Each structure stands twice: as C-alpha cells, then as structure tokens.
Amino acid sequence: MANNYRQIFKSSFLIGGASGINMLIGLVKVKFVAVLLGPDGVGLLGVFNNLVMLVQSCVGLGLNNSGVRQIADANTSGDQKKIAVTLGSYRRLVLITGILGMILVGAFCVPLSKLSFGTPKYALMIAFLGISIFLSVIASGQTCLLQGMRRIREIAIVNVLGTLIATAMAIPCYYFWGLKGIVPSLILLSAGNLLVTWYFARKIPIPKEKLMLSDFKREAFSLIRLGVCFMASGVLGMASAYFIKIILIREADLVVSGYYQAAFNLSGVLIGFILTAMGTDYYPRLVEKIKSREEVNREVNEQSEIAYLLGFPGVLFMVVFAPLAIHVVYSASFTAAILPLQLFMLGVWGRIITWPVGFVLLAYNAGGWFLFMECLGALLQVGLCWLGLSLWGLNGAAVGFGGMYALWGVVLFILIFWKYRVRLNNIQLFWGIFLGGILLFSLCLPWMVGNFWIQWGIQLSLLAGACLLCLRQLQKRLHFSLVELKQKIFKPSQNG
C-alpha cells in the first residue's frame, strides 16, 4: 500500500514541480512582453491566445480527455491489436481535427477579425494562426498519448522543455518585429511543443497493425462520444461563469462583479495547481483498475487521502492570508473581496472531496452521467449564486459556491455508489469532516473573537497545527522520515 501512496505522491510532485517551473518561466515571458510590446501588445497577444484556445477546444471535440481514457484502457488490456487500433485511430482523428481547425480559421479569418477587433485589418494574422492551431492540436495529441501510457516523467520534462523553448523563441520575435512578431512567436511556440512531444512520444513502442476502416469508425465513434461530453462540459463551465457575471451586474453592479471575479480567480489558483498535478496520473491509473471494483475503491480512497493531506494546508493558508493575498495580487481597493475569498474556500474544500470520486464516471466511460452531473453543477452554481446574492449580497454569492459543492457532492456520491458500488471509506469520511470542521471554525473566528490579533493568532496556530498533522500523516503513509532525508542530504562524503 505504501508503494501506491508513493506513486501518487511522486507523480503529483513531478507534475506539480514542472508546473511551478512553468509558472516562473511564464512570469519572465510576461515581463518581456510588457516591456517590449507594451499594453497594446499584451492585449493583442491575449486576444490571439484566446482565439487559438477557443478554436482548438471546439475542433478538438474533447479528444484529449477521451483519448487518455481509451489509450489507458487499451494499454491495460495487453491486446496488441487493440493498442494498435486505438493509437492509430486516435492519431488519425487528431490529424483530421487539426487540419479542420486550420482550414476553418483560414476561411473565416475576416469575420473573426471583425468580431474580435471591429476591423478586417488583422485577418491575415488570424489566417496564419491556423498554422499554430494545427501544430497545437497535434502536440496535444502526443501529450495525451504520453498521459494514457502513464509516462509521467516524460510529461513533466515535456512541460518544462516546451515552455523554455517557446519562451526562448518568442522573445527574439518580440524584440526584432514588435507587434508583427506575435503571430510568428505563437507558431514557433506550437512548433517547439510539437517537436518536444514528438521526441518523447516516438519512443513509445506501437504495434504495427493495418488499420481497417471499420475499426477506425468504431474507435473514432467511441472517442468522439466521450470527447463531446468533455467539450460540452467546458461549454457549460463557460456559460455558468457568464450567467453569474450577468446576475452580479444586474442584481448589484460592475464593481461587485469585479470583487467576485477577483476572489473566485484567486481561490482556485493553489488548489487547481495541486489537483491538476495529481489528476495527470490518477485518471489513467484508475482506468487500469476498472475491471476490479475492489481496486477502484482502493484507488479512489488512497487518492482522496493524499488530496486531503496535500490540499487542506493550502485551503487554510488562503483563509489565513487572504488579506495579504488580495493586497499583493490586486490592490487595497479590492479589500471587499477578502471575505468572499475566504468563504470561497468552503467550495474549494468541497471540490477537493468530490474530485477523486468524480473521475469514476470517466473511468467507466459513462459520458451521459458525466454530462448530467456537469449540467446539475452548472444549474446549482448559477441558482445558489443568485439566491446567496439576494439574501446576503456578495458574501452570500460566495457561500453559494460552497453550497453547490455540498448538494452536488451528495448526488455524486449516491450516483457512484448506486452505479458502481464505489464509496469513500470511514477513514476518508472522518478526514473530510474533521478537516472541514477546522476550516469552518477558522472562518467563524472573526464573529467569535473581537480582537483581530487574537483571531489571527488562533488562525496561525490552526494553520501550523494542520500543516504538522498533514505532514505527519503523509510520512506515515509514505514511510518517509524527515530525519532520514536530512541525513541523506548532509551525509559526509566518502572521500572526506
């Protein structure tokens, strides 16, 4: 069991470390963009990036997510023909969608320019973005292949190298060509990512098998069926965020909407970072175990435990240091967003609890149920935001986010147990409730203790205690000792 905990932690550490390095490289790149291109360049780059991501998401049909599931399933079967058919079909489908995206952007470059900028003068630049979209779709497909085969180390290397190469090629474009260098930089970025992913993906042995048209149709249908559910889920997420903004603006004003958005964005940064890191390996690993209900239960519970122990200190940290975070990331004028940020952490904790269980639907290829749960989540989020805003203003809207995860989580747990007999064991339920109780107590302190410094002192003590508790529990599960680590680091040289 310790080996499985270590695998979970190792994969999370690798992907999380790579993401952290990428974040630092990204900050350097943003600085160069701001200095070399100015506000106009930052705005233009933002529009082009959003356009590339939007088209890539639409033509991609969610294949990156469904592809991971199908590739992992084929790899687990050990059937060489099935592996060859799945990989061959997936690669051809990705190639088709990439070409389609490039053609569509080229064909509609003038309307897209008018829609984005109100003028057709950027049409040629948008047309050339089609090349970036094509290369990005192919590169994403190669990354999906690595994830499906659980090549976590290679994915971490790809993430860092791709970002380094892209930054190294983009900065000269900005320096020599200014605004005209933005599109070439995006094309070179996509080409660099493709080169790195291809280098590692080509090392994966793929059985040679002639792909029949009937096999391709069958596999493509399976990939698209689940992929479309992922794509619809993304659309639902964007739609719910859009309607929430409309509600906030109409029921309150634009300023309140700004406070809500600032708090919401900040609340998900750290936890999204952790969950993304863990999910890279967890999803294909769970697919490998779907033949055994006992193994699926074990994977879900062990992943939940690691998610709690890694995620809770981050949640409590954000509660304690919310005032500092708001002032550093935004400004003193965003003080009204501090309490909503703290209240959002209730929903973030609900997200951590439900996150490992939600993957069960994807692992079992239950696209219909997955889409149903996504629809329910979107409706609950919009509805409870409106209700909370009506009752308690901006703070109520933040509480509605936590209420959404509470109700949604109950439905999810019932559905997963009814369909697949998968449930959290008593240990995970204890941790979820116990740590959630600490979080709730910390949030209630301002109303229980009048003096700010006493309140903050108690919260700091809770944070320190929670960090030590979670670290100790991680040590027990990983059979890992800080003393041993210290001894290894400071071990005298044999030659000394």
C-alpha positions in Angstrom: 0.0 0.0 0.0 2.9 2.4 0.8 4.1 1.9 -2.8 0.8 3.1 -4.2 0.8 6.1 -1.9 4.4 6.9 -3.0 3.4 6.6 -6.7 0.6 9.1 -6.1 2.9 11.5 -4.3 5.7 11.0 -6.8 3.5 11.8 -9.9 2.0 14.8 -8.1 5.5 16.1 -7.2 6.8 15.7 -10.7 3.9 17.4 -12.5 3.5 19.9 -9.8 7.2 20.8 -9.9 7.1 21.1 -13.7 4.0 23.4 -13.4 5.8 25.5 -10.8 8.8 26.0 -13.1 6.5 26.8 -16.0 4.8 29.4 -13.9 8.1 31.1 -13.2 9.1 31.0 -16.8 5.7 32.4 -17.7 6.3 35.3 -15.4 9.6 36.1 -17.1 7.9 35.9 -20.5 5.1 38.2 -19.4 7.7 40.7 -18.2 9.4 40.7 -21.6 6.0 41.1 -23.4 5.1 44.0 -21.2 8.4 45.8 -21.7 8.9 45.0 -25.5 5.3 45.2 -26.7 3.6 47.5 -24.2 -0.2 47.4 -23.3 -1.2 47.1 -27.0 0.9 44.0 -27.4 -0.3 42.4 -24.2 -3.9 43.0 -25.3 -3.3 41.7 -28.9 -1.4 38.6 -27.6 -4.2 37.9 -25.2 -6.9 38.0 -27.9 -4.8 35.8 -30.2 -4.2 33.3 -27.4 -7.9 33.1 -26.5 -8.8 32.7 -30.2 -6.3 29.8 -30.5 -7.6 28.1 -27.4 -11.3 28.6 -28.3 -10.9 27.1 -31.8 -8.7 24.3 -30.5 -11.3 23.4 -27.9 -14.1 23.4 -30.5 -12.5 21.4 -33.2 -10.7 19.1 -30.7 -14.0 17.5 -29.7 -12.7 16.7 -26.2 -10.4 14.1 -27.7 -7.5 14.9 -25.4 -9.6 13.7 -22.4 -11.4 10.8 -24.1 -8.1 9.8 -25.7 -6.4 9.4 -22.3 -9.1 7.0 -21.2 -9.2 4.9 -24.4 -5.4 4.7 -24.6 -5.0 3.7 -20.9 -7.8 1.1 -21.3 -6.1 -0.4 -24.4 -2.7 -0.4 -22.8 -4.1 -2.2 -19.7 -5.7 -5.0 -21.9 -2.3 -6.0 -23.2 -4.0 -6.8 -26.5 -1.5 -5.7 -29.2 -4.2 -5.3 -31.9 -6.4 -3.2 -29.6 -3.5 -1.0 -28.7 -2.6 -0.6 -32.4 -6.2 0.2 -33.4 -6.7 2.7 -30.6 -3.5 4.6 -31.1 -3.8 4.5 -34.9 -7.4 5.8 -34.8 -6.6 8.4 -32.2 -3.7 9.8 -34.2 -5.7 10.0 -37.4 -8.6 11.6 -35.7 -6.3 14.2 -34.1 -4.7 14.9 -37.5 -8.2 15.4 -39.1 -9.3 17.8 -36.3 -6.0 19.8 -36.6 -6.4 20.2 -40.4 -10.1 21.2 -39.9 -9.2 23.9 -37.4 -6.5 25.3 -39.7 -9.0 25.4 -42.6 -11.8 27.0 -40.6 -9.6 29.8 -39.3 -8.3 30.5 -42.7 -11.8 30.5 -44.3 -13.3 32.7 -41.6 -10.3 35.0 -40.8 -12.1 38.2 -42.0 -15.3 37.6 -39.9 -13.1 36.6 -36.9 -11.0 39.8 -37.3 -14.2 42.0 -37.4 -15.7 40.1 -34.4 -12.5 40.4 -32.4 -11.3 43.9 -33.3 -14.1 45.6 -35.2 -11.9 45.8 -38.3 -10.7 43.3 -41.0 -7.0 44.5 -40.9 -6.0 41.6 -38.6 -7.5 39.0 -41.0 -4.1 37.9 -42.4 -2.6 37.5 -39.0 -5.6 35.4 -37.9 -5.3 33.2 -41.0 -1.7 32.4 -40.1 -2.8 31.5 -36.6 -4.4 28.5 -38.3 -0.8 27.0 -38.5 -0.4 27.4 -34.8 -3.8 25.8 -34.2 -2.8 22.8 -36.4 0.5 22.3 -34.6 -1.0 22.8 -31.2 -3.7 20.1 -31.8 -1.1 17.6 -32.9 1.2 18.4 -29.9 -1.7 18.0 -27.5 -2.4 14.6 -29.1 1.1 13.5 -28.4 0.9 14.7 -24.8 -2.4 12.7 -24.5 -0.5 9.6 -25.7 2.1 10.1 -23.0 -0.5 10.5 -20.3 -2.5 7.5 -21.5 0.6 5.4 -21.3 1.4 6.9 -17.9 4.8 8.4 -18.9 4.6 10.9 -16.1 8.3 11.7 -16.0 8.3 12.4 -19.8 5.2 14.7 -19.4 7.0 16.7 -16.7 10.0 17.1 -19.0 7.9 18.0 -22.0 6.1 20.7 -20.0 9.3 22.4 -18.9 11.2 22.0 -22.2 8.3 23.1 -24.3 7.9 26.3 -22.2 11.6 27.0 -22.2 11.9 26.6 -26.0 8.8 28.6 -26.6 10.0 31.5 -24.4 13.5 31.4 -26.0 12.0 31.7 -29.5 9.2 34.2 -28.6 11.4 36.9 -27.0 13.6 37.5 -30.2 10.3 37.7 -32.2 9.0 40.5 -29.9 12.4 42.2 -29.9 13.0 42.4 -33.6 9.5 42.6 -35.0 7.4 44.1 -32.3 3.7 43.6 -32.7 4.2 41.8 -36.0 6.2 39.2 -34.2 3.3 37.9 -32.1 1.9 35.5 -34.7 5.3 34.1 -35.6 6.0 33.6 -31.9 2.8 31.7 -31.5 3.6 29.5 -34.5 7.1 28.8 -33.2 5.7 28.1 -29.7 3.4 25.4 -31.1 6.2 24.0 -33.3 8.5 23.8 -30.3 5.9 22.0 -28.3 5.3 19.6 -31.1 9.0 18.9 -31.5 9.4 18.1 -27.8 6.3 15.9 -27.5 7.1 14.1 -30.8 10.7 13.3 -29.5 9.3 11.5 -26.4 6.1 10.0 -28.0 8.1 8.3 -30.8 9.9 6.3 -28.1 6.6 4.5 -27.2 6.5 1.2 -29.0 3.4 0.9 -31.1 2.4 -2.5 -32.5 2.3 -2.5 -36.3 -1.2 -3.4 -37.4 -3.1 -2.4 -40.6 -6.0 -0.1 -39.6 -9.2 -1.2 -41.2 -11.9 1.4 -42.0 -14.4 -0.5 -39.9 -12.0 -0.5 -36.9 -11.3 3.2 -37.3 -15.0 4.1 -37.5 -15.8 2.1 -34.3 -12.9 3.5 -32.3 -13.5 7.1 -33.6 -17.1 6.9 -32.6 -16.1 5.8 -29.1 -13.5 8.6 -28.8 -15.9 11.3 -30.1 -18.9 10.1 -28.0 -17.0 10.6 -24.7 -15.0 13.6 -26.0 -18.1 15.5 -26.9 -19.3 15.2 -23.3 -16.0 16.8 -22.2 -16.4 19.6 -24.7 -20.0 20.2 -23.6 -18.7 20.3 -20.0 -16.3 23.0 -20.9 -19.1 25.0 -22.6 -21.3 24.6 -19.6 -18.5 25.9 -17.4 -18.0 29.0 -19.5 -21.8 29.5 -19.8 -22.3 29.3 -16.0 -19.5 31.8 -15.4 -21.1 34.1 -18.0 -24.5 34.0 -16.4 -23.1 34.5 -12.9 -21.4 37.7 -14.2 -24.7 38.9 -15.7 -26.5 38.2 -12.4 -23.9 40.1 -10.4 -24.0 43.1 -12.7 -27.8 43.2 -12.9 -28.6 42.5 -9.2 -25.6 44.5 -7.9 -23.2 46.4 -10.2 -20.0 46.1 -12.2 -17.8 46.7 -9.1 -19.4 43.8 -7.2 -18.8 41.6 -10.2 -15.2 42.6 -10.2 -14.8 41.8 -6.5 -16.5 38.4 -7.1 -14.2 37.6 -10.0 -11.1 38.6 -8.2 -11.9 36.4 -5.2 -13.0 33.5 -7.3 -9.9 33.6 -9.5 -7.6 33.7 -6.6 -9.4 30.9 -4.7 -8.7 28.3 -7.3 -5.0 29.0 -8.1 -3.3 26.9 -5.5 -5.8 24.0 -5.4 -6.2 23.9 -9.1 -2.4 23.6 -9.3 -2.4 20.6 -6.9 -5.4 18.8 -8.4 -4.1 19.1 -11.9 -0.8 17.7 -10.8 -2.5 14.7 -9.2 -5.0 14.1 -12.0 -2.4 13.6 -14.7 -1.5 10.2 -13.4 -4.7 9.4 -11.4 -7.1 9.3 -14.4 -5.2 6.7 -16.5 -4.3 4.7 -13.3 -8.0 4.5 -12.4 -8.9 3.3 -15.9 -6.4 0.5 -15.5 -8.3 -0.8 -12.4 -11.9 -0.7 -13.7 -12.1 -4.5 -14.1 -11.9 -4.8 -10.3 -14.4 -3.0 -8.1 -12.2 -3.5 -5.1 -9.2 -2.0 -6.8 -11.2 1.0 -8.0 -12.4 1.6 -4.4 -8.8 1.4 -3.1 -7.5 3.8 -5.8 -10.3 6.4 -5.1 -9.8 6.2 -1.3 -6.0 6.5 -1.4 -6.1 9.3 -3.9 -8.7 11.1 -1.7 -6.5 10.7 1.3 -3.4 12.2 -0.5 -5.7 15.0 -1.9 -6.9 15.9 1.6 -3.4 15.9 3.1 -1.8 18.0 0.3 -4.8 20.3 -0.3 -6.0 21.2 3.2 -2.9 23.2 4.2 -3.3 25.3 1.0 -7.0 25.9 1.7 -6.4 27.0 5.3 -3.4 29.1 4.2 -5.6 31.0 1.8 -8.2 31.7 4.6 -5.5 33.0 7.0 -3.6 35.1 4.4 -6.5 36.2 2.3 -6.0 39.9 3.2 -2.3 39.7 2.2 -3.1 37.8 -1.0 -5.7 40.3 -2.1 -3.4 43.3 -1.5 -0.4 41.7 -3.1 -2.1 40.3 -6.2 -4.6 43.1 -6.7 -4.6 46.3 -4.6 -6.1 48.0 -1.5 -9.1 48.9 -3.5 -10.1 45.2 -3.6 -10.5 44.9 0.2 -14.2 44.0 -0.2 -13.0 40.8 -1.9 -11.2 39.4 1.2 -14.2 37.8 3.0 -15.6 36.4 -0.3 -12.2 34.8 -1.0 -12.2 33.2 2.5 -15.8 31.9 2.0 -14.9 30.5 -1.4 -12.6 28.1 0.3 -15.6 26.2 1.6 -16.4 25.4 -2.0 -12.8 24.7 -2.8 -12.7 22.1 0.1 -15.9 20.6 -1.4 -14.1 20.4 -4.7 -11.2 18.5 -3.2 -13.5 16.0 -1.5 -15.6 15.3 -4.7 -12.7 15.5 -7.1 -11.3 11.9 -6.9 -14.8 10.4 -6.9 -15.9 12.3 -10.0 -13.2 10.5 -12.1 -15.1 7.2 -11.6 -17.7 8.2 -14.2 -14.9 9.0 -16.7 -13.0 5.8 -16.0 -16.2 3.7 -16.6 -16.8 5.7 -19.9 -20.2 6.9 -18.5 -20.3 10.0 -20.7 -24.0 10.5 -20.3 -23.9 10.5 -16.5 -20.8 12.7 -16.5 -22.7 15.3 -18.6 -25.7 15.0 -16.4 -23.6 15.8 -13.3 -22.0 18.8 -15.1 -25.4 20.2 -16.1 -26.5 19.8 -12.5 -23.4 21.5 -11.2 -23.8 24.4 -13.6 -27.5 24.9 -12.6 -26.7 24.7 -8.9 -23.8 27.2 -9.2 -25.9 29.8 -11.0 -29.0 29.2 -8.9 -27.3 29.3 -5.5 -25.2 32.3 -6.5 -28.4 34.2 -7.3 -30.0 33.1 -4.1 -27.0 33.9 -1.9 -26.6 37.3 -3.6 -30.3 38.0 -2.9 -30.1 37.1 0.7 -26.6 38.2 1.8 -25.1 40.2 -1.0 -21.6 39.4 -2.3 -20.7 37.2 0.6 -23.8 35.2 0.0 -22.8 34.6 -3.6 -19.5 33.2 -2.3 -21.3 30.9 0.2 -23.5 29.7 -2.7 -20.3 28.2 -4.3 -19.8 26.1 -1.2 -23.5 25.1 -1.1 -23.3 24.0 -4.7 -20.5 21.5 -3.9 -22.4 20.3 -0.8 -25.5 19.4 -2.8 -23.7 18.3 -5.9 -21.4 16.1 -3.9 -24.3 14.3 -2.2 -25.8 13.5 -5.6 -22.4 12.4 -6.9 -21.7 10.0 -4.0 -25.2 8.5 -4.3 -24.8 8.0 -8.1 -21.4 6.5 -7.8 -22.4 4.0 -5.1 -25.6 3.1 -6.9 -23.9 2.5 -10.3 -20.6 1.1 -9.3 -20.6 0.4 -5.5 -17.7 2.8 -5.1 -17.6 4.8 -1.9 -15.3 6.7 0.5 -14.4 4.5 3.5 -14.9 5.7 7.1 -11.3 6.9 7.3 -11.7 9.3 4.4 -15.1 10.4 5.6 -13.5 11.2 9.0 -10.7 13.2 7.4 -13.2 15.1 5.2 -15.5 16.1 8.1 -12.7 16.7 10.6 -10.6 18.9 8.4 -13.7 20.6 7.1 -14.7 21.4 10.7 -11.3 23.0 11.3 -11.9 25.1 8.2 -15.4 26.2 9.3 -14.1 27.0 12.8 -11.3 29.2 11.3 -13.9 31.0 9.1 -16.2 31.7 12.1 -13.4 33.1 14.3 -14.0 36.8 13.2 -17.5 36.6 14.7 -16.4 34.7 17.8 -13.3 36.7 18.7 -13.5 40.5 18.5 -9.7 41.3 18.7 -8.1 40.9 15.2 -4.7 40.0 16.5 -6.0 37.3 18.8 -8.2 35.9 16.0 -5.2 35.9 13.6 -3.0 34.3 16.2 -5.5 31.4 16.6 -5.8 31.0 12.9 -2.0 30.9 12.5 -1.9 28.3 15.3 -4.5 26.2 13.4 -2.5 26.5 10.2 0.7 25.4 11.8 -1.0 22.5 13.5 -2.8 21.5 10.3 0.5 21.6 8.4 2.2 19.4 11.0 -0.7 17.0 11.2 -0.9 16.6 7.4 2.9 16.2 7.1 2.9 13.6 9.8 0.1 11.6 8.2 1.9 11.8 4.8 5.1 10.5 6.5 3.2 7.5 7.9 1.6 6.6 4.6 4.8 7.1 2.5 7.1 5.5 5.1 9.1 8.7 4.8 11.2 10.3 7.6 12.4 13.9 7.6 15.3 12.8 9.8 16.3 10.2 7.2 16.1 12.9 4.4 18.3 15.2 6.4 20.8 12.5 7.0 20.9 11.8 3.2 21.3 15.4 2.3 24.0 16.1 4.9 25.7 12.7 4.7 29.6 13.2 4.8 31.4 12.5 1.6 33.1 9.1 1.4 36.2 10.9 0.2 36.1 13.3 3.1 
